[in-house]
């Protein structure tokens, strides 16, 4: 797995979340929780849990397809990467 690529995607996701001012605080917390858990796993050289992150990201991605296209794109990139590397 390309740790650097995932760090880069997570960074982009965090930036996009910060730019999205009208995002529900509870949803923002969900995004942050997922990104923090993934980053923590990577920093500890641990393999992130299979399925859980991807399922949660896909669920959140669907909620914002129309209202937040840039955020949807960032979430989709992370989810696609996780799917490609089998997480």
DSSP file (Angstrom, degrees, kcal/mol; ACC not computed):
  #  RESIDUE AA STRUCTURE BP1 BP2  ACC     N-H-->O    O-->H-N    N-H-->O    O-->H-N    TCO  KAPPA ALPHA  PHI   PSI    X-CA   Y-CA   Z-CA
    1    1 A X              0   0    0      0, 0.0     2,-1.2     0, 0.0     3,-0.1   0.000 360.0 360.0 360.0 137.9    0.0    0.0    0.0
    2    2 A X     >  -     0   0    0      1,-0.2     4,-2.0     2,-0.1     5,-0.2  -0.699 360.0-176.2 -84.2  96.0    1.2    3.5   -0.9
    3    3 A X  H  > S+     0   0    0     -2,-1.2     4,-2.7     1,-0.2     5,-0.2   0.884  81.6  55.3 -60.5 -40.2    1.2    5.2    2.5
    4    4 A X  H  > S+     0   0    0      1,-0.2     4,-2.3     2,-0.2    -1,-0.2   0.897 106.4  50.8 -62.1 -40.5    2.2    8.5    1.0
    5    5 A X  H  > S+     0   0    0      2,-0.2     4,-2.5     1,-0.2    -1,-0.2   0.923 111.6  47.0 -63.8 -44.3   -0.7    8.4   -1.4
    6    6 A X  H  X S+     0   0    0     -4,-2.0     4,-2.7     2,-0.2     5,-0.2   0.899 110.8  52.0 -66.7 -39.6   -3.2    7.7    1.3
    7    7 A X  H  X S+     0   0    0     -4,-2.7     4,-2.3     2,-0.2    -1,-0.2   0.918 110.8  49.3 -58.6 -42.7   -1.7   10.5    3.5
    8    8 A X  H  X S+     0   0    0     -4,-2.3     4,-2.3     2,-0.2    -2,-0.2   0.918 111.6  47.5 -63.0 -44.8   -2.1   12.9    0.5
    9    9 A X  H  X S+     0   0    0     -4,-2.5     4,-2.3     2,-0.2    -2,-0.2   0.897 111.9  50.1 -64.3 -40.3   -5.7   11.9   -0.1
   10   10 A X  H  X S+     0   0    0     -4,-2.7     4,-2.6     2,-0.2    -1,-0.2   0.892 109.3  52.1 -64.9 -38.5   -6.5   12.3    3.6
   11   11 A X  H  X S+     0   0    0     -4,-2.3     4,-2.3     2,-0.2    -2,-0.2   0.921 110.0  48.4 -62.7 -43.7   -4.9   15.7    3.6
   12   12 A X  H  X S+     0   0    0     -4,-2.3     4,-2.4     2,-0.2    -2,-0.2   0.892 110.8  51.5 -62.7 -39.9   -7.0   16.7    0.6
   13   13 A X  H  X S+     0   0    0     -4,-2.3     4,-2.3     2,-0.2    -2,-0.2   0.922 109.7  49.1 -63.3 -44.6  -10.1   15.4    2.4
   14   14 A X  H  X S+     0   0    0     -4,-2.6     4,-2.0     2,-0.2    -2,-0.2   0.913 111.3  50.0 -61.8 -42.3   -9.4   17.4    5.5
   15   15 A X  H  X S+     0   0    0     -4,-2.3     4,-1.7     1,-0.2    -2,-0.2   0.920 110.9  49.0 -61.9 -43.6   -8.8   20.5    3.4
   16   16 A X  H  X S+     0   0    0     -4,-2.4     4,-1.1     1,-0.2    -1,-0.2   0.881 109.0  52.9 -65.7 -37.4  -12.1   20.1    1.6
   17   17 A X  H  < S+     0   0    0     -4,-2.3     3,-0.3     1,-0.2    -1,-0.2   0.896 108.2  51.1 -63.4 -39.3  -13.9   19.5    4.9
   18   18 A X  H  < S+     0   0    0     -4,-2.0    -1,-0.2     1,-0.2    -2,-0.2   0.854 109.5  50.1 -66.8 -34.3  -12.5   22.8    6.2
   19   19 A X  H  < S+     0   0    0     -4,-1.7     2,-1.4    -5,-0.1    -1,-0.2   0.710  91.7  84.4 -75.2 -20.6  -13.7   24.6    3.1
   20   20 A X    ><  +     0   0    0     -4,-1.1     3,-1.0    -3,-0.3    -1,-0.1  -0.669  55.1 173.0 -89.6  91.4  -17.2   23.2    3.4
   21   21 A X  T 3  S+     0   0    0     -2,-1.4    -1,-0.2     1,-0.2    -2,-0.0   0.793  70.2  55.9 -72.4 -30.3  -18.7   25.7    5.9
   22   22 A X  T 3  S+     0   0    0      2,-0.1     2,-0.3     3,-0.0    -1,-0.2   0.163  76.3 127.6 -93.0  21.1  -22.3   24.4    5.7
   23   23 A X  S <  S-     0   0    0     -3,-1.0     5,-0.0    -6,-0.2    -6,-0.0  -0.618  70.5-106.1 -79.2 132.4  -21.5   20.8    6.6
   24   24 A X     >  -     0   0    0     -2,-0.3     4,-2.6     1,-0.1     3,-0.4  -0.322  24.9-129.5 -56.4 132.8  -23.5   19.4    9.5
   25   25 A X  H  > S+     0   0    0      1,-0.2     4,-2.2     2,-0.2    -1,-0.1   0.843 107.3  53.4 -57.3 -35.9  -21.3   19.2   12.6
   26   26 A X  H  > S+     0   0    0      2,-0.2     4,-1.6     1,-0.2    -1,-0.2   0.893 111.3  45.4 -67.0 -38.4  -22.2   15.6   13.3
   27   27 A X  H  > S+     0   0    0     -3,-0.4     4,-2.5     2,-0.2    -2,-0.2   0.899 110.0  54.3 -70.3 -41.0  -21.2   14.6    9.7
   28   28 A X  H  X S+     0   0    0     -4,-2.6     4,-2.5     1,-0.2    -2,-0.2   0.904 107.7  51.4 -57.8 -41.4  -18.0   16.7   10.0
   29   29 A X  H  X S+     0   0    0     -4,-2.2     4,-2.6    -5,-0.2    -1,-0.2   0.878 108.0  52.0 -63.6 -38.3  -17.2   14.6   13.1
   30   30 A X  H  X S+     0   0    0     -4,-1.6     4,-2.3     2,-0.2    -2,-0.2   0.935 110.9  46.9 -64.0 -46.1  -17.8   11.4   11.3
   31   31 A X  H  X S+     0   0    0     -4,-2.5     4,-2.7     1,-0.2     5,-0.2   0.935 113.7  48.6 -58.7 -46.5  -15.4   12.4    8.5
   32   32 A X  H  X S+     0   0    0     -4,-2.5     4,-2.9     1,-0.2     5,-0.2   0.903 109.5  52.2 -62.5 -42.2  -12.8   13.5   11.0
   33   33 A X  H  X S+     0   0    0     -4,-2.6     4,-2.3     2,-0.2    -1,-0.2   0.921 112.2  45.4 -60.8 -45.2  -13.2   10.2   13.0
   34   34 A X  H  X S+     0   0    0     -4,-2.3     4,-2.5     2,-0.2     5,-0.2   0.944 115.4  46.3 -64.3 -48.2  -12.6    8.1    9.8
   35   35 A X  H  X S+     0   0    0     -4,-2.7     4,-2.6     1,-0.2    -2,-0.2   0.906 113.5  49.2 -62.8 -42.3   -9.7   10.2    8.7
   36   36 A X  H  X S+     0   0    0     -4,-2.9     4,-2.6    -5,-0.2    -1,-0.2   0.907 111.7  48.7 -63.6 -42.4   -8.1   10.2   12.1
   37   37 A X  H  X S+     0   0    0     -4,-2.3     4,-2.2    -5,-0.2    -2,-0.2   0.911 113.1  47.2 -65.6 -42.5   -8.4    6.5   12.5
   38   38 A X  H  X S+     0   0    0     -4,-2.5     4,-2.2     2,-0.2    -2,-0.2   0.939 114.0  47.1 -63.0 -46.4   -7.0    5.8    9.0
   39   39 A X  H  X S+     0   0    0     -4,-2.6     4,-2.6     1,-0.2    -2,-0.2   0.906 110.7  52.3 -63.5 -41.5   -4.1    8.2    9.7
   40   40 A X  H  X S+     0   0    0     -4,-2.6     4,-1.4     1,-0.2    -1,-0.2   0.915 109.1  49.9 -60.3 -43.9   -3.4    6.7   13.1
   41   41 A X  H  <>S+     0   0    0     -4,-2.2     5,-3.1     1,-0.2    -1,-0.2   0.908 112.3  48.0 -60.7 -42.3   -3.3    3.2   11.6
   42   42 A X  H ><5S+     0   0    0     -4,-2.2     3,-1.5     1,-0.2    -2,-0.2   0.902 108.6  52.8 -66.9 -41.0   -0.8    4.4    8.9
   43   43 A X  H 3<5S+     0   0    0     -4,-2.6    -1,-0.2     1,-0.3    -2,-0.2   0.784 111.5  47.0 -65.9 -26.6    1.4    6.1   11.4
   44   44 A X  T 3<5S-     0   0    0     -4,-1.4    -1,-0.3    -5,-0.2    -2,-0.2   0.305 113.3-119.4 -95.1   8.3    1.6    2.9   13.5
   45   45 A X  T < 5 +     0   0    0     -3,-1.5     2,-0.3     1,-0.2    -3,-0.2   0.819  67.3 143.0  54.6  33.6    2.3    0.9   10.3
   46   46 A X      < -     0   0    0     -5,-3.1     2,-0.5    -6,-0.2    -1,-0.2  -0.777  58.6-113.7-101.6 148.1   -0.8   -1.1   11.0
   47   47 A X        -     0   0    0     -2,-0.3     3,-0.1    -3,-0.1    -5,-0.0  -0.704  38.8-119.9 -77.7 121.4   -3.2   -2.4    8.4
   48   48 A X        -     0   0    0     -2,-0.5     3,-0.1     1,-0.1   -10,-0.1  -0.212  42.2 -79.2 -59.4 154.5   -6.5   -0.5    8.7
   49   49 A X     >  -     0   0    0      1,-0.1     4,-0.6     2,-0.1     2,-0.3  -0.255  51.7-112.3 -54.6 135.0   -9.6   -2.6    9.4
   50   50 A X  T  4 S-     0   0    0      1,-0.2     2,-1.3    -3,-0.1    37,-0.1  -0.527  86.0  -7.5 -72.8 133.7  -11.0   -4.2    6.3
   51   51 A X  T  > S+     0   0    0     36,-2.0     4,-2.8    -2,-0.3     5,-0.3  -0.196 108.6  88.4  84.2 -46.2  -14.3   -2.9    5.1
   52   52 A X  H  > S+     0   0    0     -2,-1.3     4,-2.0     1,-0.2     5,-0.2   0.912  92.7  40.8 -58.6 -49.4  -15.4   -0.6    7.9
   53   53 A X  H  X S+     0   0    0     -4,-0.6     4,-2.7    34,-0.3     5,-0.2   0.933 116.5  49.6 -65.3 -45.9  -13.7    2.5    6.7
   54   54 A X  H  > S+     0   0    0     33,-0.5     4,-2.6     1,-0.2     5,-0.2   0.925 111.0  49.0 -61.7 -46.4  -14.7    1.9    3.1
   55   55 A X  H  X S+     0   0    0     -4,-2.8     4,-2.0     1,-0.2    -1,-0.2   0.915 113.2  47.4 -59.8 -44.0  -18.4    1.3    3.9
   56   56 A X  H  X S+     0   0    0     -4,-2.0     4,-2.2    -5,-0.3    -2,-0.2   0.901 112.6  48.8 -66.9 -40.9  -18.6    4.4    6.1
   57   57 A X  H  X S+     0   0    0     -4,-2.7     4,-2.8     2,-0.2    -2,-0.2   0.918 110.7  50.0 -65.1 -42.9  -16.9    6.6    3.4
   58   58 A X  H  X S+     0   0    0     -4,-2.6     4,-1.9    -5,-0.2    -1,-0.2   0.891 110.3  51.6 -62.7 -38.8  -19.2    5.3    0.7
   59   59 A X  H  X S+     0   0    0     -4,-2.0     4,-1.1    -5,-0.2    -1,-0.2   0.934 113.3  43.4 -63.1 -46.4  -22.2    6.0    2.9
   60   60 A X  H  X S+     0   0    0     -4,-2.2     4,-0.8     1,-0.2     3,-0.3   0.879 109.5  58.2 -67.0 -37.6  -21.1    9.5    3.5
   61   61 A X  H >< S+     0   0    0     -4,-2.8     3,-0.9     1,-0.2     4,-0.3   0.900 103.5  52.3 -59.1 -42.0  -20.2   10.0   -0.1
   62   62 A X  H >< S+     0   0    0     -4,-1.9     3,-0.8     1,-0.2     4,-0.2   0.821 101.7  60.8 -65.2 -31.5  -23.7    9.2   -1.2
   63   63 A X  H 3< S+     0   0    0     -4,-1.1     4,-0.2    -3,-0.3    -1,-0.2   0.754 112.5  36.3 -67.3 -23.6  -25.2   11.8    1.2
   64   64 A X  T <X S+     0   0    0     -3,-0.9     4,-1.9    -4,-0.8     8,-0.4   0.201  74.7 116.1-119.2  15.3  -23.4   14.7   -0.5
   65   65 A X  T <4 S+     0   0    0     -3,-0.8    -1,-0.1    -4,-0.3    -2,-0.1   0.883  93.0  23.1 -55.0 -41.9  -23.3   13.9   -4.2
   66   66 A X  T  4 S+     0   0    0     -4,-0.2     3,-0.4    -3,-0.2    -1,-0.2   0.860 125.9  45.6 -93.9 -40.1  -25.4   16.9   -5.1
   67   67 A X  T  4 S+     0   0    0      1,-0.2     2,-0.2    -4,-0.2    -2,-0.2   0.788 126.4  23.0 -80.1 -26.9  -25.0   19.4   -2.3
   68   68 A X     X  +     0   0    0     -4,-1.9     4,-2.6     1,-0.1    -1,-0.2  -0.581  65.2 167.4-138.9  73.1  -21.2   19.1   -1.9
   69   69 A X  H  > S+     0   0    0     -3,-0.4     4,-2.2     1,-0.2     5,-0.1   0.860  78.9  49.6 -61.5 -38.0  -19.6   17.9   -5.1
   70   70 A X  H  > S+     0   0    0      2,-0.2     4,-2.2     1,-0.2    -1,-0.2   0.920 113.2  46.5 -67.6 -42.1  -16.0   18.7   -4.2
   71   71 A X  H  > S+     0   0    0      2,-0.2     4,-2.7     1,-0.2     5,-0.2   0.905 111.3  52.9 -64.3 -41.0  -16.3   17.0   -0.8
   72   72 A X  H  X S+     0   0    0     -4,-2.6     4,-2.6    -8,-0.4    -2,-0.2   0.906 108.5  50.9 -59.5 -42.4  -17.9   14.0   -2.6
   73   73 A X  H  X S+     0   0    0     -4,-2.2     4,-2.1    -5,-0.2    -2,-0.2   0.923 111.0  47.3 -62.0 -45.6  -15.0   13.9   -4.9
   74   74 A X  H  X S+     0   0    0     -4,-2.2     4,-1.8     2,-0.2    -2,-0.2   0.915 114.0  46.7 -63.9 -43.8  -12.4   13.9   -2.1
   75   75 A X  H  X S+     0   0    0     -4,-2.7     4,-2.7     1,-0.2    -1,-0.2   0.915 111.4  52.8 -63.9 -42.4  -14.3   11.2   -0.2
   76   76 A X  H  X S+     0   0    0     -4,-2.6     4,-3.0    -5,-0.2    -2,-0.2   0.872 105.7  53.5 -62.0 -38.0  -14.6    9.2   -3.3
   77   77 A X  H  X S+     0   0    0     -4,-2.1     4,-2.1     2,-0.2    -1,-0.2   0.915 111.5  45.0 -64.4 -42.6  -10.9    9.4   -4.0
   78   78 A X  H  X S+     0   0    0     -4,-1.8     4,-2.5     2,-0.2    -2,-0.2   0.942 115.3  47.6 -64.8 -46.5  -10.1    8.0   -0.5
   79   79 A X  H  X S+     0   0    0     -4,-2.7     4,-2.3     1,-0.2    -2,-0.2   0.911 111.7  50.1 -62.1 -43.4  -12.7    5.3   -0.8
   80   80 A X  H  X S+     0   0    0     -4,-3.0     4,-2.4     2,-0.2    -1,-0.2   0.909 111.0  49.6 -61.9 -41.9  -11.5    4.3   -4.3
   81   81 A X  H  X S+     0   0    0     -4,-2.1     4,-1.9    -5,-0.2    -2,-0.2   0.932 110.4  49.7 -62.9 -45.4   -7.9    4.1   -3.1
   82   82 A X  H  X>S+     0   0    0     -4,-2.5     5,-3.0     1,-0.2     4,-0.5   0.895 111.0  50.3 -61.4 -39.3   -8.9    2.0   -0.1
   83   83 A X  H ><5S+     0   0    0     -4,-2.3     3,-0.8     4,-0.2    -1,-0.2   0.908 108.7  52.3 -64.8 -41.3  -10.9   -0.4   -2.4
   84   84 A X  H 3<5S+     0   0    0     -4,-2.4    -1,-0.2     1,-0.2    -2,-0.2   0.855 112.9  43.6 -64.2 -34.7   -7.9   -0.7   -4.7
   85   85 A X  H 3<5S-     0   0    0     -4,-1.9    -1,-0.2    -5,-0.1    -2,-0.2   0.430 118.4-110.1 -94.1   2.6   -5.6   -1.7   -1.9
   86   86 A X  T <<5       0   0    0     -3,-0.8    -3,-0.2    -4,-0.5    -2,-0.1   0.793 360.0 360.0  82.2  28.9   -8.1   -4.0   -0.3
   87   87 A X      <       0   0    0     -5,-3.0   -36,-2.0    -6,-0.2   -33,-0.5   0.412 360.0 360.0 -99.9 360.0   -9.0   -2.2    2.9
